Amino acid sequence: MVAQRNIYFYKMNLFYAPDIAAPYYQLTEDESKHLIRVFRYRTGDEVFFTDGKGYIYTCTIIDDSPKHCKVEVLLKEAGSDKRPFMLQMGVAPTKNISRFEWYLEKATEIGIDTIIPFVSFHSERKAIKTDRLNRVITAAVKQSLKSFHPQLHGMMKFKEMIALPFDGQKFIAYIDKEVTLELSKAYHPGNNAFVLIGPEGDFAPEEVEMAKQHGFVPVRLGPSRLRTETAAVAACHTINLFNY
């Protein structure tokens, strides 16, 4: 029965409800309209929710009102995407915000815990709209059937970010002829990882030195020069790949 249920689940839609709790849950008007009018669910239909904290809820609709849809929680179980390591990334948002949104989507699909947008010396973007970016992450959570919702920090200054406490390996991706250590060689599977990806103009040498003083190891991501968002996805994939 469990295997059958999992196959059924992976063919279904997943919805995000961070405050869901048994035995009953009432959706907001916007959520209700989305579920009933857009997806055309009806009373008696089975529907799946994630709370973004590691759990998947199997529910059945008991009131299919498009204004105040209500479900009964039948089952709460741990999701299958819990990882034995934590991945935190500091990424300088791109001037074209759609490129950063693409990174957020792909990193969420691949697997990430925390994302810290930051401003550094060569940053062309100084501000972001976290509400909009969180919606991008939430959509990716639902699309990829995740039970964990990555945490998105507000914009931070580079100096503040590198001083954050972190228990694990720390890396700063930097293009320089003297940086020959590959992330794939420096990272040890099973360890938490904090990876920094700079803006389009890369990090300033002074920033790299400052990061090294806080325990960050300069690494490269391969022989090619990558766009910020491509480098960020490559680093995210590398950490995940070496843990499976």
N, C-alpha and C positions, 0 to 999 in steps of 0.2 A: 504493500500500500504506500509506503514512503516513497519508493522509486516512482510509482505511478503519479503520486502527487507532485513530485519534483518535475517530471516531464510536463505535466499539465501547467504547473506554475511558469515554466520557462516559455510557454506559448501565450501567456496572459500579459495584461498591462499591470504595471506596478504604480501605486500612488504614494505620495509622501504626506505623512501626518505625524509631525513631531510630538504632538500631545495626545496621541491615541492611547486609550486604556480600556480594559475590559470592565464590565460586560458589554456596554453600549458606547457608541461614539457617534456624535452628530457633526456632520461636516458644515463648514461655513457656507454661506450662500454661493460664493464663487466656486468653491469646491463641488458643491451640489450640482450646480449648473454644468460644470465641466463633466462630471460623472454621468449625469442623466441626459443632458441635452447633446453633448458632444459624442460620448461613448455609448449612449443609449442603453445603459444598464437599467434593469427593472427589479422590482421586489422579488426576492428569492434567488437572485443571481449571486454568484460567489465573486468576491473582489479581494485583491491583495494590497496591503499597505506596508510601508516601511516607516519606522520612527526615526531612522537615520542614526540610531544609537546601537545598531547591531541586531535588531530583531525584525522579523517578518510576521505580519498578522494576516491570518486567513479569516475573512469576514463574509457575512451574508447580508444583503440589503433587506431591511425590514420596512423601510419607508422610502419610496423613490420620488419624493417631492424634489423638484429642481431648485427649491429655495432652502429646504432643510432636510436633506437626505440623512437617513439614520441607518447605521449598520450594527449588527451584533458580532462581537468578536468571538470566533469559534476556536482559534488556535493561535498561540504565540510561540514562535520558535526562533532560535538563533540563525542568523544568515550564514551563508557559506563563504563569505568574503573576508572573514577575520584573518589577519596575517600575523605571524609571529615576530614582526618587526614594525617599526614606525618610520614613515617617510615624511619628512618636513622639507618644503622647498621655499626658498626666497627667490622671487622672480620679479625683475623690473618690468612693469607693464609697457607694452609697445605703444608707439605713437598712434598707430592704427589699432584701436581697441579690439576690433574684430579678431585680430591675430592672437591677442591675449585670451579672448573668449574661446578661441579654438583650442588653445593650450589647456584651459580649465576643463573643457569638455573631454579632451583626450586623456588628461591626467586622471580625471575622475573615473573614466572607463577602465583605465589600466590599473589604478589603485594608488591612492595618496591619502594622507591623514590631515596635513596642515599646509596651507598655502599663504605665504606672506608677501604681498606686493610691497615693493620698496622703492625709494628715490635714491639714486646715486649721482655721482658727478656728471655723467654723460646722459642722464635720463632726459627724454624729450616729453614724457608724460609725468605730471606732478600730482594728478588727482584721478580718482576712480569713483564709480558709483557702485558701492558694494551690494546694494539691493539688486541691481540688474545682474551683476556678476554671480550673485548667489542663485538667481533664477536659472542661469546657465548651468551651474553646478547641479541644482536640483533636477533639472531636465535630464542631465546625463546620469544621475543616480537612478532615476526611474527607467531610463532607456536601457541601462546596462544591468538592471535588477540588483542594485547594491543595497545592502542593509545598513551600511555606514555612509553618512553624509560628511564629506570633507569640511574642515573648518577653514573659513576664509577670514583672515585678519584685515583690519583696515590698513591703509597705507602707512608705512613706517619709514623712518630715516635709516639709511644704511648703518650708521653708527649704533643706533638703538637695536637694530635687528641682530647684528653680529654679537652683541653683548647679552642676548637672551640665553638663559641657562638651557643646556641641552645635554642629555645623557646618550652619547653615541658618537659615531664618526661624522666629521664635518668637512665639507669640500667646497671649494670655490672654483668654478669652471672659468678658465682664463686662457686666452690665446696669446702665447708668447713662445719664442723659439727655445727658451730655457725650460718650459713646462713640457715634459715628455711623459709624465706618469699618467696612464689612462685610468679613468674612473673605474673601469671594469677590473683593473688590476689592483687598485688601491682599496676598493670596498671589500669587506669581509662579510659574506652572507650570514644572516641572523642578527646582525647589528642594526640598531637604529641609525638612520642617515639624515643629515641636514645638508642639502645641496643648494648652492647659490648660483643663479644664472643672471648675468648682467644685461644691460640695455643694448640697443643696436650699436652704440659706440664702445661696448665692452666696459670693463672696470678700469678705473684709473690706477696706475701702478701704486699710488699711495693707499688706495683702498685695499688692494691685494695685500700689501704689507700690514695694514691694520687688521685685516681678516686673519692673517697668519698669526698675529699676536694673540688672537682669540681662539686659536686652535684649528683654524680652517686650513686644509691642505690643498694647494693649487693642483688641478687636474685638467686634462683635456678630454674631449669626447670623440676623438677620432681625427683623421687627417684633413677633413674638410672644414671650411668656415661655415658655420650654421647660423641661421636666423635665430633670434632670441627664442621664439616660440618652438622652433624645431629642436634647438638645443635642450630646452626644458622638457619636451616630450621624450627626447632621446635619453636624458638622465633619468627620468621617471621610469622609463621602460627598462633601463639597465639595472637599476636597483631591484625592480620587481623580478626581472628575468633571472638574476643570480640567486634568488631566494626560492626558485621552483625547479 
